[in-house]
């Protein structure tokens, strides 16, 4: 809702007598109207159409949408489904991504292929498949439009909203809150770019206040995690090291793990205080394939704004020589993304859809607050995140329902990234080799 409301404030997104109608699919005509308003050309389009300066080659466009479609067609931003028809069906994510890419200055057939519009939009930083699962709705149209406003033009001169303000197409005063939000988000994304690096050294601390309520009784189960994580994801030499103390129910367990030369080494303490040390050989080809997927998904050559529509608020302040960004993310947005992530990771026909839906119905995220500290050089120093999760498990036959809540407080301090990361490994000579049994698909 917030994305639609902010777009409405600058005259880009308008509802009907029934409100914004975010839960239905947009028509191709509605998408055209939205796009013309986004480009600040509504009056120009209507005047040119009325004067006969532009004409509509399509026979299936209603009177309301005719000036908009005619103007976009004249500008080479939209095409029809044939020489005589524009198309009366729903606007797909692919349709709209192509519209926005053209508005940003890209040309299909030259810069991108229409069939690859979504992948190209993700590369340019304003589309993320996790945010737009299933049918493309007016909700999605508003969100992806919002993100495109924070995206660089093809020529790199500025981002889309700034160009519209500079040209007078959008009122600067009306757009001021959105401008401040976009510029703070872009600055934070730029500072966070090193976190996309394939090498990092970080310290991690987390506390989880968990409670479980059932049969009128509530049990508290505080948990904690404190340690360090180092990784070098070089395609010729994958290296990782994890060293964590994990506390739960008054007990502390130390877990240490390393990846080196195609072996995973694990050291864990048992009750008598003696450590168990094992090593397992891993398939480096599979590891490298996974690495390539991670690198491909993180390969964005511009400021990535593909999560901008999820951000409810973002502020920045100077603290000594650092800049501190405080960002609020709506829990409902996270719930939607988690459902998509679960579907992607656990779906594919092996995880029943009804079981997935049941699990997601039980799970609910609260609003998230994230605080990022960036040093004077523009490098990310630390992240602190607080959020809550609730899970309500319905009663099985003969049982009673259970409610679980967990409040998370997590922080990460960045010690090094890139070429400055070094991992010191212990002596692995006393680690016992174990074989992991193969599991059928």
For each residue, the residues with C-beta under 8 A, 3 or more apart:
1: 4 5 20 22
2: 5 6 312 330
3: 6 7 142 143 145 146 309
4: 1 7 8 13 15 20 22 138 139 142
5: 1 2 8 9
6: 2 3 9 10 146 177 178
7: 3 4 10 12 13 142 145 146
8: 4 5 11 12 13 14 15 20
9: 5 6 174 175 177 178
10: 6 7 170 171 174 175 178
11: 8 14 37 170 171 174
12: 7 8 34 37 38 145 170
13: 4 7 8 20 34 37 142 145
14: 8 11 37
15: 4 8 18 19 20 21
16: 19 21
17:
18: 15 21
19: 15 16
20: 1 4 8 13 15 138 142
21: 15 16 18 24 138
22: 1 4 137 138 139 142
23: 137 138 139
24: 21 137 138
25: 90 91 135 136 137 138
26: 30 31 34 90 91 96 136 137 138 141
27: 30 31 88 89 90 91
28: 31 32 86 87 88 89 90 91 95
29: 32 33 61 62 64 65 68 69 86 88
30: 26 27 33 34 65 91 138 141
31: 26 27 28 34 35 91 95 96 99 141
32: 28 29 35 36 65 68 69 72 78 99
33: 29 30 36 37 64 65 68
34: 12 13 26 30 31 37 38 141 145
35: 31 32 38 39 68 72 77 78 99 100 103
36: 32 33 39 41 42 45 68 71 72
37: 11 12 13 14 33 34 40 42
38: 12 34 35 103 145 148 149 164
39: 35 36 103 164 169
40: 37 164 167 168 169 170
41: 36 44 45 71 169
42: 36 37 45 46 68
43: 46 47
44: 41 47 48 71
45: 36 41 42 48 49 54 67 68 70 71 72
46: 42 43 49 50 67
47: 43 44 50 51
48: 44 45 51 53 54 67 70 71 74
49: 45 46 52 53 54 56 66 67 70 71
50: 46 47 67
51: 47 48
52: 49 55
53: 48 49
54: 45 48 49 70 71 73 74
55: 52 70
56: 49 61 66 69 70 73
57: 73 80 83 84
58: 61 69 73 80 84 85 86
59: 84 85
60: 85 86 87 88
61: 29 56 58 65 66 69 86
62: 29 65 66
63: 66
64: 29 33
65: 29 30 32 33 61 62 68 69
66: 49 56 61 62 63 69 70
67: 45 46 48 49 50 70 71
68: 29 32 33 35 36 42 45 65 71 72
69: 29 32 56 58 61 65 66 72 73 78 86
70: 45 48 49 54 55 56 66 67 73 74
71: 36 41 44 45 48 49 54 67 68 74 75
72: 32 35 36 45 68 69 75 77 78 99
73: 54 56 57 58 69 70 76 77 78 79 80
74: 48 54 70 71
75: 71 72
76: 73 102 107
77: 35 72 73 99 102 103
78: 32 35 69 72 73 86 99 102
79: 73
80: 57 58 73 83 84 85 86 87
81: 85 86 87
82: 85
83: 57 80
84: 57 58 59 80
85: 58 59 60 80 81 82 88
86: 28 29 58 60 61 69 78 80 81
87: 28 60 80 81
88: 27 28 29 60 85
89: 27 28
90: 25 26 27 28 135 136
91: 25 26 27 28 30 31 95 96 136 141
92: 95 96 136
93: 96 97 118 127 132 136 140 144
94: 97 98 114 117 118
95: 28 31 91 92 98 99
96: 26 31 91 92 93 99 100 136 141 144
97: 93 94 100 101 117 118 120 121 127 144
98: 94 95 101 102 108 114 117
99: 31 32 35 72 77 78 95 96 102 103
100: 35 96 97 103 104 121 126 144 145 148
101: 97 98 104 106 108 111 112 117 120 121 124
102: 76 77 78 98 99 105 106 107 108
103: 35 38 39 77 99 100 148 160
104: 100 101 124 148 151 152 153 154 160
105: 102 153 154 155
106: 101 102 110 111 112 120 124 154
107: 76 102 110 111 112
108: 98 101 102 111 112 113 114 117
109: 113 114
110: 106 107
111: 101 106 107 108 120 154
112: 101 106 107 108 116 117 120
113: 108 109 116 117 120
114: 94 98 108 109 117
115:
116: 112 113 119 120
117: 94 97 98 101 108 112 113 114 120 121
118: 93 94 97 121 122 127 129
119: 116 122 123
120: 97 101 106 111 112 113 116 117 123 124
121: 97 100 101 117 118 124 126 127 144
122: 118 119 125 127 128 129 300 306
123: 119 120 299 300 301
124: 101 104 106 120 121 127 151 152 300 302
125: 122 147 151 152 300 302 303 304 305 306
126: 100 121 144 147 148 150 151 305 306
127: 93 97 118 121 122 124 131 132 144 147 306
128: 122 131 132 306 307
129: 118 122 132 133 340
130: 133 337 340 341 344
131: 127 128 140 143 306 307 309 310 336 337 340
132: 93 127 128 129 136 140 143 144
133: 129 130 336 339 340 343
134:
135: 25 90
136: 25 26 90 91 92 93 96 132 140 141
137: 22 23 24 25 26 140 141
138: 4 20 21 22 23 24 25 26 30 141 142
139: 4 22 23 142 143
140: 93 131 132 136 137 143 144
141: 26 30 31 34 91 96 136 137 138 144 145
142: 3 4 7 13 20 22 138 139 145 146 309
143: 3 131 132 139 140 146 147 309
144: 93 96 97 100 121 126 127 132 140 141 147 148 309
145: 3 7 12 13 34 38 100 141 142 148 149
146: 3 6 7 142 143 149 150 308 309
147: 125 126 127 143 144 150 151 305 306 308 309
148: 38 100 103 104 126 144 145 151 160
149: 38 145 146 159 160 161 164 178 182
150: 126 146 147 159 160 161 182 185 186 303 305 308
151: 104 124 125 126 147 148 159 160 302 303 305
152: 104 124 125 156 158 159 160 302 303
153: 104 105 156 157 158 159 160 163
154: 104 105 106 111
155: 105
156: 152 153
157: 153 163
158: 152 153 162 163 166
159: 149 150 151 152 153 162 163 182 186 303
160: 103 104 148 149 150 151 152 153 163 164
161: 149 150 164 165 170 175 178 179 182
162: 158 159 165 166 179
163: 153 157 158 159 160 166 167
164: 38 39 40 149 160 161 167 169 170 175
165: 161 162 168 169 170 171 172 175 179
166: 158 162 163
167: 40 163 164
168: 40 165
169: 39 40 41 164 165
170: 10 11 12 40 161 164 165 174 175
171: 10 11 165 174 175
172: 165 175 176 179
173: 176
174: 9 10 11 170 171
175: 9 10 161 164 165 170 171 172 178 179
176: 172 173 179 180
177: 6 9 180 181
178: 6 9 10 149 161 175 181 182
179: 161 162 165 172 175 176 182 183
180: 176 177 183 184
181: 177 178 184 185 308 311 313 314
182: 149 150 159 161 178 179 185 186 305 308
183: 179 180 186 187
184: 180 181 187 188 314 315 316 325
185: 150 181 182 188 189 305 308 311 314 327
186: 150 159 182 183 189 190 303 305
187: 183 184 190 191 316 323 325
188: 184 185 191 192 314 316 325 327 372 374
189: 185 186 192 193 303 304 305
190: 186 187 193 303 378
191: 187 188 194 323 372 374 378 379 380
192: 188 189 195 196 372 380
193: 189 190 196
194: 191 197 200 379 380 414 417 418
195: 192 200 380 414 417
196: 192 193 298 300
197: 194 200 417 418
198: 231 232 233 234 291 295
199: 231 232 233 234 417 418 419 421
200: 194 195 197 229 230 231 414 416 417 421
201: 228 229 230 414 415 416 417 421 422
202: 228 229 230 412 413 414 415
203: 227 228 229 412 413 415
204: 225 226 227 228 229 244 410 411 412
205: 225 226 410 411 412
206: 224 225 226 408 409 410 411
207: 222 223 224 225 408 409 410
208: 222 223 224 406 407 408 409
209: 220 222 406 407
210: 220 221 222 223 404 405 406 407
211: 218 219 220 221 404 405 406
212: 218 219 221 402 403 404
213: 217 218 219 402 403 404
214: 217 400 401 402 403
215: 400
216:
217: 213 214
218: 211 212 213
219: 211 212 213
220: 209 210 211
221: 210 211 212 248 249
222: 207 208 209 210 247 248
223: 207 208 210 246 247 248
224: 206 207 208 245 246 247 248
225: 204 205 206 207 244 245 246 247
226: 204 205 206 244 245 247
227: 203 204 242 243 244 245
228: 201 202 203 204 241 242 243 244
229: 200 201 202 203 204 240 241 242
230: 200 201 202 239 240 241 242 421 423
231: 198 199 200 239 240 241 421
232: 198 199 237 238 239 240 421 423
233: 198 199 238 291 294 295
234: 198 199 237 238 239
235: 238 288 291 292
236:
237: 232 234
238: 232 233 234 235 259 284 287 288 291
239: 230 231 232 234 259 260 423
240: 229 230 231 232 257 258 259 423
241: 228 229 230 231 257 258 259 423 424 425
242: 227 228 229 230 255 256 257 258
243: 227 228 254 255 256
244: 204 225 226 227 228 254 255 256
245: 224 225 226 227 252 253 254 255
246: 223 224 225 252 253 254 255
247: 222 223 224 225 226 250 251 252 253
248: 221 222 223 224 251 253
249: 221
250: 247
251: 247 248
252: 245 246 247
253: 245 246 247 248 268 269
254: 243 244 245 246 267 268 269
255: 242 243 244 245 246 266 267 268
256: 242 243 244 266 267 268
257: 240 241 242 264 265 266 267
258: 240 241 242 264 265 425 426 428
259: 238 239 240 241 263 264 265 282
260: 239 263 265 425 428
261:
262: 281 282 284
263: 259 260 279 280 281 282 428
264: 257 258 259 279 280 281 282
265: 257 258 259 260 277 278 279 428 431
266: 255 256 257 276 277 278 279 280
267: 254 255 256 257 275 276 277 431
268: 253 254 255 256 275 276
269: 253 254 273 274 275 276
270: 273 274 275 276
271:
272:
273: 269 270
274: 269 270
275: 267 268 269 270
276: 266 267 268 269 270
277: 265 266 267 430 431 432
278: 265 266 431 432 433 434
279: 263 264 265 266 428 431 432 433 434
280: 263 264 266 433 434 435 436
281: 262 263 264 433
282: 259 262 263 264 286 287
283: 286 287
284: 238 262 287 288
285: 288 289
286: 282 283 289 290
287: 238 282 283 284 290 291
288: 235 238 284 285 291 292
289: 285 286 292 293
290: 286 287 293 294
291: 198 233 235 238 287 288 294 295
292: 235 288 289 295 296
293: 289 290 296 297
294: 233 290 291 297 298
295: 198 233 291 292 298 299
296: 292 293 299
297: 293 294
298: 196 294 295
299: 123 295 296
300: 122 123 124 125 196 303 304
301: 123
302: 124 125 151 152
303: 125 150 151 152 159 186 189 190 300
304: 125 189 300 307
305: 125 126 147 150 151 182 185 186 189 308
306: 122 125 126 127 128 131 147
307: 128 131 304 310 311
308: 146 147 150 181 182 185 305 311
309: 3 131 142 143 144 146 147 333
310: 131 307 329 330 333 334 337
311: 181 185 307 308 314 327 328 329
312: 2 328 329 330 367
313: 181 327 328
314: 181 184 185 188 311 325 326 327 328
315: 184 325 326
316: 184 187 188 323 324 325 326
317: 323 324 326
318: 322 323 324
319: 322 323 324 373
320:
321: 375 376
322: 318 319 373 374 375 376 381
323: 187 191 316 317 318 319 373 374
324: 316 317 318 319 371 372 373 374
325: 184 187 188 314 315 316 371 372 373 374
326: 314 315 316 317 369 370 371
327: 185 188 311 313 314 369 370 371 372
328: 311 312 313 314 367 368 369 370
329: 310 311 312 333 334 367 368 369 370
330: 2 310 312 333 334 367 368
331: 334 335 364 365 366 367 368 387
332: 335 336
333: 309 310 329 330 336 337
334: 310 329 330 331 337 338 365 368 387
335: 331 332 338 339 360 363 364 365
336: 131 133 332 333 339 340
337: 130 131 310 333 334 340 341
338: 334 335 341 342 360 363 365
339: 133 335 336 342 343 356 360
340: 129 130 131 133 336 337 343 344
341: 130 337 338 344 345
342: 338 339 345 346 347 356 359 360
343: 133 339 340 346 347 356
344: 130 340 341 347
345: 341 342
346: 342 343 350 351 356
347: 342 343 344 350 351 353 356
348: 351
349:
350: 346 347 441
351: 346 347 348 355 356
352: 355 356
353: 347 356 357
354: 357 358
355: 351 352 358 359
356: 339 342 343 346 347 351 352 353 359 360
357: 353 354 360 361
358: 354 355 361 362
359: 342 355 356 362 363
360: 335 338 339 342 356 357 363
361: 357 358
362: 358 359 391 392 393 394
363: 335 338 359 360 389 390 391
364: 331 335 389 390 391 392
365: 331 334 335 338 368 387 388 389
366: 331 387 388 389 390
367: 312 328 329 330 331 387
368: 328 329 330 331 334 365 385 386 387
369: 326 327 328 329 385 386 387
370: 326 327 328 329 383 384 385
371: 324 325 326 327 383 384 385
372: 188 191 192 324 325 327 380 382 383
373: 319 322 323 324 325 380 381 382 383
374: 188 191 322 323 324 325 378 379 380 381
375: 321 322 378 379 381
376: 321 322
377:
378: 190 191 374 375
379: 191 194 374 375 414 417
380: 191 192 194 195 372 373 374 383 414
381: 322 373 374 375 413 414
382: 372 373 411 412 413 414
383: 370 371 372 373 380 411 412
384: 370 371 409 410 411 412
385: 368 369 370 371 408 409 410 411
386: 368 369 407 408 409 410
387: 331 334 365 366 367 368 369 407 408
388: 365 366 405 406 407 408
389: 363 364 365 366 405 406 408
390: 363 364 366 403 404 405 406
391: 362 363 364 403 404 405
392: 362 364 401 402 403 404
393: 362 401 402 403 404
394: 362 401
395: 399 400 401 402
396: 399
397:
398:
399: 395 396
400: 214 215 395
401: 214 392 393 394 395
402: 212 213 214 392 393 395
403: 212 213 214 390 391 392 393
404: 210 211 212 213 390 391 392 393
405: 210 211 388 389 390 391
406: 208 209 210 211 388 389 390
407: 208 209 210 386 387 388
408: 206 207 208 385 386 387 388 389
409: 206 207 208 384 385 386
410: 204 205 206 207 384 385 386
411: 204 205 206 382 383 384 385
412: 202 203 204 205 382 383 384
413: 202 203 381 382
414: 194 195 200 201 202 379 380 381 382 417
415: 201 202 203
416: 200 201 420 421 422
417: 194 195 197 199 200 201 379 414 420 421
418: 194 197 199 421
419: 199
420: 416 417
421: 199 200 201 230 231 232 416 417 418
422: 201 416
423: 230 232 239 240 241
424: 241
425: 241 258 260 428
426: 258
427: 430
428: 258 260 263 265 279 425 431
429:
430: 277 427
431: 265 267 277 278 279 428
432: 277 278 279
433: 278 279 280 281
434: 278 279 280
435: 280
436: 280
437:
438:
439:
440:
441: 350
